[in-house]
Amino acid sequence: MFMFELLAPLLALSALPCLAAPFYMTDIASYVAKDSAADAGVRTINPGPSGTPVAFTSCDAQGTVSGVTISPCEGGDGTAGSPCVFTNGNHYTINITYTPDLAATSPRSGLAAHDATESYGADSYAYSGQSFNGCEYTACPVVAAKESEYTYEFITLDSVFDGLTFNLTTDVFGPSIMCASIPVALRSQAETKAPWTLSDERATTKPNQV
């Protein structure tokens, strides 16, 4: 009898899976998400209502790109000579407006980072954290001759790059229907917090120095 009294509350919960399971699953998921973000040390920047139009270069594709925006665009003004500045650990929303010549039901997405210094032994490499499922970034199915939006929530990792190329193909082996390259500048969190500059004469005197 004593054992039954201990198990009675658990048996009652198991009889109500529709009520108990979602509550606990949602609660646990929220804590896991919060802990993961804290562990990663990522600071999310909330984008404004619209992004900053930036300079871009169209690459070979069966379709056209009419515009690219970045939100927020920090540092530069988005032109080729003054690109937006990405800070390690921050998030940026990159939106590409394009019109494909071909339709696609299962488009494939690709993101390449470019590094003129070839720090990793090549001038370009596949950027980490991306999904190859194009439907995560654009509405599917993709309709031919219809203006569409491709939106990528970019996380700036601790890597080296000075440009990004976004590519969308009809499928794994199909032709490209959207391709655009954008220049970016990169800085670390430490650079954003530097209190002294060489041009500042106070830099020669430490705060506690008499």
C-alpha positions in Angstrom: 0.0 0.0 0.0 2.8 2.4 0.9 4.5 1.8 -2.5 1.2 2.5 -4.3 0.8 5.8 -2.6 4.3 6.8 -3.8 3.6 5.8 -7.4 0.1 7.2 -7.6 1.1 10.8 -8.6 3.4 9.4 -11.4 0.6 7.1 -12.7 -1.8 10.1 -12.8 0.7 12.2 -14.9 1.3 9.3 -17.3 -2.5 9.1 -18.0 -2.4 12.8 -19.2 0.4 12.8 -21.8 -1.2 15.6 -23.8 -1.0 17.9 -20.8 2.2 16.8 -19.0 4.6 16.2 -21.8 4.4 19.5 -23.7 4.7 21.5 -20.5 7.9 19.8 -19.4 9.4 19.6 -22.8 8.8 23.3 -23.4 10.3 24.2 -20.1 13.4 22.1 -20.5 13.9 23.3 -24.1 13.8 26.9 -22.9 16.4 26.3 -20.3 18.7 24.4 -22.7 18.4 27.3 -25.2 19.3 29.9 -22.6 22.2 27.8 -21.3 23.6 27.1 -24.8 23.5 30.8 -25.7 25.3 31.7 -22.4 27.9 29.1 -22.9 28.6 30.2 -26.5 29.0 33.8 -25.3 27.0 35.0 -28.3 25.4 38.5 -28.2 22.4 38.7 -30.4 21.8 42.1 -32.1 18.2 42.8 -32.9 17.9 44.1 -36.4 16.0 47.2 -37.3 12.8 47.3 -39.4 14.9 47.3 -42.6 18.5 46.6 -43.5 21.2 48.8 -45.1 21.5 48.3 -48.9 25.1 47.1 -49.5 27.4 46.7 -52.5 27.3 43.3 -54.1 28.6 41.4 -57.1 26.4 39.0 -59.0 28.1 35.7 -60.0 27.1 33.3 -62.8 23.5 32.1 -62.2 20.3 31.5 -64.1 18.6 34.4 -62.3 19.2 37.9 -61.2 19.9 39.6 -57.9 18.4 43.1 -57.5 19.5 44.0 -54.0 21.3 42.9 -50.8 20.8 44.3 -47.3 22.5 43.8 -44.0 21.0 44.5 -40.6 22.6 46.0 -38.6 25.4 47.5 -40.7 28.1 48.6 -38.2 31.2 50.6 -38.9 31.1 51.1 -42.7 28.2 52.4 -44.9 27.9 49.2 -47.0 29.8 50.5 -50.1 32.6 48.5 -51.7 35.1 50.9 -50.2 33.5 51.0 -46.7 31.8 47.6 -46.1 29.8 46.7 -43.1 31.9 45.6 -40.1 31.1 42.2 -38.5 32.2 41.6 -34.9 33.0 38.1 -33.7 30.2 36.6 -31.7 27.5 38.9 -33.1 24.5 38.1 -35.3 23.6 39.8 -38.6 20.6 39.4 -40.9 21.6 39.3 -44.6 18.7 39.5 -47.1 19.0 39.0 -50.8 16.3 39.9 -53.3 16.5 37.7 -56.4 14.4 36.6 -59.4 15.2 33.0 -60.6 14.8 31.9 -64.2 14.2 28.3 -63.1 11.8 26.7 -60.6 13.0 24.5 -57.7 11.2 22.4 -55.2 14.2 21.3 -53.2 16.9 24.1 -53.7 20.3 23.7 -52.2 22.1 26.6 -50.4 25.8 27.2 -50.1 27.8 29.9 -48.3 31.5 30.5 -49.0 33.8 32.8 -47.0 36.7 34.5 -48.8 40.0 35.4 -47.3 42.6 37.3 -49.4 45.3 36.4 -46.9 44.7 32.7 -47.4 45.0 32.2 -43.6 43.6 28.6 -44.0 45.6 27.7 -47.1 43.0 28.8 -49.6 41.3 32.0 -50.7 37.8 30.6 -50.0 36.2 27.9 -47.7 32.8 26.7 -46.7 31.5 28.7 -43.8 30.7 26.7 -40.7 27.2 26.4 -39.3 25.3 26.7 -42.5 22.5 24.4 -43.7 22.4 23.1 -47.2 18.6 23.0 -47.2 17.7 26.1 -49.3 14.2 26.1 -47.9 15.5 27.3 -44.6 16.5 30.6 -46.3 13.9 31.1 -49.0 10.2 30.2 -49.6 9.7 26.9 -51.2 8.9 25.9 -53.8 10.9 28.5 -55.7 8.8 29.9 -58.6 10.5 30.8 -61.8 10.4 34.5 -62.8 9.0 35.5 -59.4 10.9 37.9 -57.2 11.9 36.1 -54.0 13.8 36.8 -50.8 16.7 34.8 -49.4 17.4 35.6 -45.7 20.4 34.3 -43.8 20.8 34.8 -40.1 24.6 35.1 -40.0 26.6 34.2 -36.8 30.1 35.7 -36.9 32.5 32.9 -35.8 36.1 33.3 -34.8 37.5 32.9 -38.3 39.2 35.1 -40.9 37.3 36.4 -44.0 36.8 39.6 -46.0 33.9 38.5 -48.2 30.9 36.2 -48.4 29.3 34.5 -51.4 25.7 33.1 -51.2 24.6 30.5 -53.8 21.3 28.8 -54.4 21.0 25.9 -56.8 17.9 24.0 -58.0 19.0 20.8 -56.4 22.2 18.9 -55.4 23.6 18.8 -58.9 21.5 21.5 -60.5 22.4 24.9 -61.9 22.6 28.1 -59.8 19.6 30.3 -59.7 20.9 32.9 -57.3 24.5 33.9 -56.6 25.8 37.1 -54.9 29.1 38.1 -53.2 29.4 40.9 -50.6 32.5 42.5 -49.1 32.7 42.7 -45.3 35.2 43.9 -42.7 36.0 41.8 -39.6 36.9 42.8 -36.0 37.1 41.0 -32.7 35.2 41.8 -29.5 38.6 43.0 -28.0 38.9 45.6 -30.6 35.5 47.1 -29.8 36.6 47.6 -26.1 40.1 49.1 -26.6 40.2 52.1 -24.3 43.4 53.7 -25.7 44.6 54.7 -29.1 48.1 55.6 -30.2 46.9 59.0 -31.4 45.6 59.8 -27.9 48.4 61.4 -25.8 46.7 59.9 -22.7 47.6 56.5 -23.9 51.1 57.1 -22.5 49.7 57.4 -19.0 48.1 54.5 -17.2 44.9 55.4 -15.2 46.7 54.7 -11.8 49.9 56.4 -12.7 50.7 59.7 -10.9 
